[in-house]
């Protein structure tokens, strides 16, 4: 079934794009949730203004996400943790820890958008990816240092 997307959907397409999806997916999910319209001439004509407005707002959102990505990339998060032999941490740094550190610095990021394939378990500098918007990611620098015991 061909539909016109009213929202950007990761893995399918962006606003205003005409895509072909399975009938059940369109009928049971996309159309009832207001994410898409059937791609008929009458629907496209009736909602052309709505689709154009969505495209403009999506562009603004993407622009905002790109600016936010630049701010995030210039940020360095520093963690001081207890370590054992060979720089291995007692415990680990998780996406939850990174989320809390970002929140302390005034950045509002959804915890689920922080991509950390596995928790950080060694001292050093690590790159963490934050997905801000479809197609917009930021690479965040995380420095993990050994805690000085006195």
C-alpha positions in Angstrom: 0.0 0.0 0.0 1.3 3.5 -0.8 1.1 6.1 1.9 2.3 9.7 2.3 4.1 10.1 5.6 3.0 12.9 7.9 5.9 12.3 10.4 9.4 11.1 9.9 9.7 7.4 10.7 13.2 5.9 11.1 13.8 3.2 8.6 10.8 4.1 6.4 11.1 7.8 5.3 10.6 11.4 6.1 7.7 13.8 6.1 5.9 14.2 2.8 7.5 11.2 1.2 5.4 8.7 -0.6 6.4 5.2 0.5 5.2 1.6 0.0 4.5 -0.3 3.2 2.7 -3.5 4.0 -1.1 -3.1 4.0 -1.6 -4.2 7.7 1.2 -1.9 8.9 -0.5 1.1 7.2 -4.1 0.2 8.2 -3.4 -0.9 11.8 -0.6 1.5 12.8 0.4 4.3 10.5 -3.0 5.7 9.5 -4.8 5.3 12.9 -1.9 7.0 14.7 -2.0 9.9 12.3 1.5 9.2 11.0 0.5 8.6 7.3 -2.3 9.0 4.8 -3.3 6.8 1.9 -1.5 8.1 -1.2 -4.6 8.9 -3.2 -4.8 12.1 -5.3 -7.7 13.5 -3.2 -5.8 12.9 0.1 -2.6 14.5 -1.2 -4.4 17.6 -2.5 -6.5 17.9 0.7 -3.4 17.6 3.0 -0.8 19.3 0.8 -0.7 22.4 3.1 -0.5 20.2 6.2 2.3 18.1 4.7 4.3 21.3 3.7 3.9 22.7 7.3 5.2 19.4 8.7 8.2 19.5 6.3 9.0 23.0 7.4 8.7 22.1 11.1 10.8 18.9 10.5 13.5 21.1 8.9 13.5 23.4 11.9 13.7 20.5 14.3 16.6 19.0 12.4 18.4 22.4 12.3 17.9 22.6 16.1 19.2 19.1 16.6 22.3 19.9 14.5 23.1 22.9 16.7 22.6 20.8 19.8 24.9 18.2 18.4 27.7 20.8 18.0 27.2 21.9 21.6 27.4 18.2 22.7 30.5 17.5 20.7 32.4 20.3 22.4 31.5 18.9 25.8 33.8 16.5 27.7 32.4 14.4 30.5 34.9 13.5 33.2 34.5 10.6 35.6 36.8 9.8 38.5 36.3 6.2 39.6 38.0 3.6 41.7 40.2 1.2 39.7 41.9 -2.1 40.1 44.9 -3.5 38.4 45.6 -2.5 34.8 43.1 0.4 34.8 40.0 -1.8 35.1 37.1 -0.1 36.9 35.3 -1.4 40.0 31.9 -1.4 38.4 31.3 0.5 35.1 30.1 3.7 33.5 26.7 3.1 31.9 24.4 5.2 29.7 22.5 6.1 33.0 25.7 7.6 34.4 26.3 9.6 31.2 22.7 10.8 31.2 23.1 12.0 34.8 26.3 13.8 34.0 24.7 15.5 30.9 21.8 16.5 33.0 24.1 18.1 35.6 25.7 20.2 32.8 22.3 21.3 31.7 21.8 19.1 28.6 18.4 17.4 28.2 18.9 14.2 26.3 16.6 11.1 26.3 18.4 8.3 28.1 17.4 5.9 25.3 19.2 8.1 22.7 22.6 7.5 24.3 24.2 4.6 22.3 26.6 2.7 24.4 27.1 -0.8 23.0 28.6 -2.0 26.4 29.4 -0.2 29.6 32.8 1.5 29.9 35.0 -0.6 32.1 38.5 0.8 31.5 40.2 4.2 32.2 40.9 6.4 29.2 39.0 8.5 26.7 36.0 7.0 25.1 33.6 8.2 22.3 29.9 7.8 23.0 27.3 8.4 20.3 24.1 10.3 21.1 21.3 10.0 18.5 19.4 13.4 18.6 17.3 13.1 15.5 17.0 10.8 12.5 20.2 11.3 10.6 21.7 13.6 13.3 24.1 12.2 15.8 26.7 13.7 18.2 29.9 12.1 19.3 30.5 12.8 23.0 33.9 12.5 24.6 33.9 10.7 28.0 37.2 10.7 30.0 37.5 8.1 32.7 40.3 8.7 35.3 41.5 6.7 38.3 40.3 8.2 41.6 43.1 9.6 43.7 43.1 7.9 47.1 44.7 9.9 49.9 
